């Protein structure tokens, strides 16, 4: 009798863990790689940016763990990995080297992107966060026209 109760408890606990671990995290990951994303705002402890470069800043995460995008003047590429439900490590590897009038913004964006430690997709919007330094990058999904 005791063994049967223990077995039932183990099965129930396994079911709860599976629901708890797979739920929102998998949905967030699927949404992360399903869209290209356009930056709408940078919220940082030292400043917030709502005025962004003339051309949209974008980021695309692929299900092959690559990341690419446009940082305001130059394209960039790199890799990313997710851990658990919401942790993310973004490692930019390179970018094109065009002469840019607003390279300061681009350099700041790229530095912030490397500091990101977590992500969420809520109500169709992507939030890349560095909670330790109080920074958030907010993105809307790109439309089909914007990805061309």
C-alpha positions in Angstrom: 0.0 0.0 0.0 2.7 2.5 0.9 4.7 1.6 -2.3 1.6 2.3 -4.4 1.0 5.7 -2.7 4.7 6.6 -3.3 4.4 5.6 -6.9 1.3 7.7 -7.4 3.0 10.7 -5.7 6.0 10.3 -8.0 3.8 10.2 -11.1 1.9 13.2 -10.0 5.1 15.2 -9.2 6.6 14.3 -12.6 3.4 15.5 -14.3 3.6 18.8 -12.4 7.2 19.3 -13.2 6.6 18.6 -16.9 3.9 21.2 -17.0 5.9 23.7 -15.0 9.0 23.4 -17.0 7.6 23.1 -20.5 4.7 25.7 -20.4 5.6 29.3 -20.9 9.3 28.8 -21.6 8.7 26.7 -24.7 6.0 29.2 -25.9 8.4 32.1 -25.4 11.2 30.3 -27.3 8.8 29.5 -30.2 7.7 33.1 -30.4 11.3 34.3 -30.1 12.4 32.4 -33.2 9.1 32.8 -35.1 9.5 36.6 -35.8 12.0 39.2 -36.7 11.9 42.0 -34.1 12.1 45.8 -34.4 13.4 47.8 -31.5 10.9 50.3 -30.1 12.6 51.5 -26.9 15.7 51.1 -24.7 15.2 51.5 -21.0 18.5 51.7 -19.1 19.4 52.8 -15.6 21.4 55.7 -16.9 19.0 56.8 -19.7 16.1 55.8 -21.9 16.0 56.1 -25.7 12.8 56.5 -27.5 14.4 58.4 -30.4 16.0 55.7 -32.5 18.0 55.9 -35.7 16.4 56.7 -39.0 16.4 53.1 -40.1 14.7 50.5 -37.8 17.0 48.5 -35.5 16.2 44.8 -35.9 17.1 41.5 -34.5 16.3 38.0 -35.8 16.8 34.8 -33.7 16.8 31.5 -35.6 16.0 28.1 -34.4 19.6 27.2 -35.4 20.9 29.4 -32.5 22.1 32.2 -34.8 21.2 35.9 -34.3 21.4 38.6 -36.9 20.0 42.1 -37.4 20.5 45.7 -38.2 21.9 48.0 -35.5 21.1 51.4 -37.1 23.8 51.6 -39.7 25.5 48.2 -39.8 24.3 44.6 -40.0 25.4 42.2 -37.3 25.5 38.5 -36.7 26.3 36.1 -33.9 25.0 33.3 -31.8 22.6 32.9 -28.9 21.6 30.1 -26.4 18.7 29.8 -24.1 18.8 28.2 -20.7 15.6 27.1 -18.9 12.5 29.1 -19.4 13.8 32.7 -19.8 17.6 32.9 -19.6 19.5 33.9 -22.8 23.1 34.5 -23.7 23.6 36.6 -26.9 27.1 36.7 -28.4 27.5 39.1 -31.3 30.4 37.9 -33.4 30.7 40.7 -36.0 29.2 43.5 -38.0 29.6 45.3 -41.2 31.8 48.4 -41.0 30.0 51.2 -42.8 30.8 54.8 -41.9 27.9 56.0 -39.7 26.8 59.4 -38.5 25.3 57.9 -35.4 27.8 55.2 -34.6 27.5 56.1 -30.9 24.0 54.7 -30.8 24.9 51.6 -32.6 27.9 50.9 -30.3 25.6 51.4 -27.3 23.0 49.1 -28.7 25.5 46.3 -29.4 27.0 46.6 -25.9 23.6 46.4 -24.3 22.7 43.4 -26.5 25.7 41.5 -25.0 24.5 42.3 -21.5 21.1 40.7 -21.9 20.5 37.8 -19.5 16.8 37.0 -19.9 13.9 37.4 -22.3 10.1 37.3 -22.3 7.5 37.4 -25.1 4.3 38.9 -23.7 1.3 40.1 -25.7 3.4 39.7 -28.9 6.2 41.9 -27.7 9.8 40.9 -27.0 11.6 42.1 -23.9 15.4 41.5 -23.6 16.5 42.2 -20.1 19.6 42.7 -18.0 18.0 42.9 -14.5 21.3 43.3 -12.7 22.0 46.6 -14.5 18.3 47.6 -14.8 18.2 47.6 -18.6 15.5 46.5 -21.1 15.3 46.4 -24.8 11.7 46.4 -26.1 10.8 45.1 -29.5 7.7 44.7 -31.7 7.4 41.9 -34.2 8.4 42.9 -37.7 5.8 42.9 -40.4 6.5 40.9 -43.6 7.2 44.2 -45.5 9.8 45.2 -42.8 11.7 42.0 -43.2 12.4 42.5 -46.9 
